[in-house]
Amino acid sequence: MKIVAIVGSGHGLGGNTARLLDRLCTELRRRCTQQQQAFELDHILTDELMLGASCAGCLDCITAGEQTCPKYGCMERVRQLMEAADLVIFATPVHSFHVSASIKRFVDHFAYQIHRPRHVGQYAVILSTAMGAGHKPAMGYLADTVKLWGFVVLGQLGTHAPSMDKPAYLARLGQDMGTLATRIVTHLDTRPLPRPGLRDLIAFRVARIIADATAEASEVDRNYWRERGWLHSDWFAPARINPVANLLAAMVEAMIRKAMARGLVRPVLRGITG
Ligand SMILES: Cc1cc2nc3c(=O)[nH]c(=O)nc-3n(C[C@H](O)[C@H](O)[C@H](O)COP(=O)(O)O)c2cc1C
C-alpha cells in the first residue's frame, strides 16, 4: 500500500494532526503486515513546499497549463507522489472553523485539477483535529474539493485534541479508526466500481460546464476532457449510476447552461432578512 499524507499543520509532524495521522497509518501498516503486503508512507508538509504567501492568481495553470504555474517546480514531488499513491490522506487542524491556511494554499495551487481532474478513481481520506468545533466545514471542504480532483473519498475522521489522552475517548477513536481502516483495505483489495450520488453527478457536469466556459480563452481544459471521452459521458469512469439521479443531473446541467447562455445567472445576495 502506497500512502502519501498531506499534512497542513504548522506543528509539522509534532502536532495533534500528525498524531492522529500516525494512529491511522500505524493501523494500516499493521494490516498490511498481517496480509504480507508492502507498506510505503511519504509525508508532505504543506508549510515546507515554499509556496509563498498565496497563489499568485494569474490563472495560467488553467488557461495555459499547470506547467506554467510559477510554483510548478515546488509541487513536482507532491504531484508525482499523489499520482502514484494508492491512498492520499489530507490532514488539517481546524483553524477558525475551517482548514488551515497552509493546506488551503496547497489546494489553491492545484485549482487546475478542478478543471482537469487528475486523480479519477484514486482513494483519499480526510483527517482533522480541533480543540472543539469546526470539523464539518473543514473536512467537508477538503472532501468536496478532492472529489472534484477525481478522488473517491473513503471517509473523514475528526478528533477532539484535548481528549486524545483519555482512555474512554481513545477506545472510541480506536473503533472508528478500525472501521475506517477496514473500509480502506477492502476498497484497495477489491476496487469496487464507484457509485456516484446525485451531488457527484451534478458536480461532474458542472466541471464540464466550467471546462466549456474556459474554451473561449483556451482549449486546454476542453482538450483534456475530449481526450478522456468526458465531453459526452455521465461520469469520469465506468460506474454504477442510478438512472433517476443521472436524469436529474442532466436536467440541472441543461438549466445551468441555459441560464449562462441567457445571462440569467444571479448574483449571490444573502443574509439581508431580519
Ligand atoms: C489559528 C488557530 C485557529 C484555531 N481555530 C480553531 C477552531 O475554530 N475550532 C477548534 O476547535 N479549534 C481551533 N484551533 C485549535 C486547533 O484546531 C487544535 O489545537 C489542533 O488540534 C491543532 O493541531 P496541530 O497541533 O496539528 O496544529 C485553532 C488553532 C489555531 C492555531
The ligand as an SDF file (V2000), in Angstrom:
LIG
                    3D

 31 33  0  0  0  0  0  0  0  0999 V2000
   -5.2230   29.9340   14.4020 C   0  0  0  0  0  0  0  0  0  0  0  0
   -5.9360   28.8020   15.0620 C   0  0  0  0  0  0  0  0  0  0  0  0
   -7.3000   28.7020   14.9370 C   0  0  0  0  0  0  0  0  0  0  0  0
   -7.9830   27.6390   15.5680 C   0  0  0  0  0  0  0  0  0  0  0  0
   -9.3240   27.5420   15.3680 N   0  0  0  0  0  0  0  0  0  0  0  0
   -9.9850   26.5070   15.9440 C   0  0  0  0  0  0  0  0  0  0  0  0
  -11.3870   26.3670   15.7340 C   0  0  0  0  0  0  0  0  0  0  0  0
  -12.0230   27.1030   15.0040 O   0  0  0  0  0  0  0  0  0  0  0  0
  -12.0090   25.3430   16.3470 N   0  0  0  0  0  0  0  0  0  0  0  0
  -11.3500   24.4830   17.1680 C   0  0  0  0  0  0  0  0  0  0  0  0
  -11.9730   23.6060   17.7260 O   0  0  0  0  0  0  0  0  0  0  0  0
  -10.0160   24.5740   17.3680 N   0  0  0  0  0  0  0  0  0  0  0  0
   -9.3220   25.5670   16.7700 C   0  0  0  0  0  0  0  0  0  0  0  0
   -7.9620   25.6640   16.9470 N   0  0  0  0  0  0  0  0  0  0  0  0
   -7.2610   24.6160   17.6860 C   0  0  0  0  0  0  0  0  0  0  0  0
   -6.6330   23.5610   16.7540 C   0  0  0  0  0  0  0  0  0  0  0  0
   -7.5520   23.1070   15.8030 O   0  0  0  0  0  0  0  0  0  0  0  0
   -6.1720   22.3470   17.5510 C   0  0  0  0  0  0  0  0  0  0  0  0
   -5.3220   22.7510   18.5980 O   0  0  0  0  0  0  0  0  0  0  0  0
   -5.4810   21.3370   16.6560 C   0  0  0  0  0  0  0  0  0  0  0  0
   -5.5190   20.0840   17.2710 O   0  0  0  0  0  0  0  0  0  0  0  0
   -4.0430   21.7360   16.3780 C   0  0  0  0  0  0  0  0  0  0  0  0
   -3.4270   20.7620   15.5720 O   0  0  0  0  0  0  0  0  0  0  0  0
   -1.8540   20.8070   15.3040 P   0  0  0  0  0  0  0  0  0  0  0  0
   -1.1650   20.5170   16.6010 O   0  0  0  0  0  0  0  0  0  0  0  0
   -1.5930   19.7840   14.2670 O   0  0  0  0  0  0  0  0  0  0  0  0
   -1.5500   22.2090   14.8080 O   0  0  0  0  0  0  0  0  0  0  0  0
   -7.2760   26.6960   16.3430 C   0  0  0  0  0  0  0  0  0  0  0  0
   -5.8790   26.8190   16.4710 C   0  0  0  0  0  0  0  0  0  0  0  0
   -5.2100   27.8550   15.8410 C   0  0  0  0  0  0  0  0  0  0  0  0
   -3.7250   27.9500   15.9550 C   0  0  0  0  0  0  0  0  0  0  0  0
  1  2  1  0
  2  3  1  0
  2 30  2  0
  3  4  2  0
  4  5  1  0
  4 28  1  0
  5  6  2  0
  6  7  1  0
  6 13  1  0
  7  8  2  0
  7  9  1  0
  9 10  1  0
 10 11  2  0
 10 12  1  0
 12 13  2  0
 13 14  1  0
 14 15  1  0
 14 28  1  0
 15 16  1  0
 16 17  1  0
 16 18  1  0
 18 19  1  0
 18 20  1  0
 20 21  1  0
 20 22  1  0
 22 23  1  0
 23 24  1  0
 24 25  2  0
 24 26  1  0
 24 27  1  0
 28 29  2  0
 29 30  1  0
 30 31  1  0
M  END
$$$$
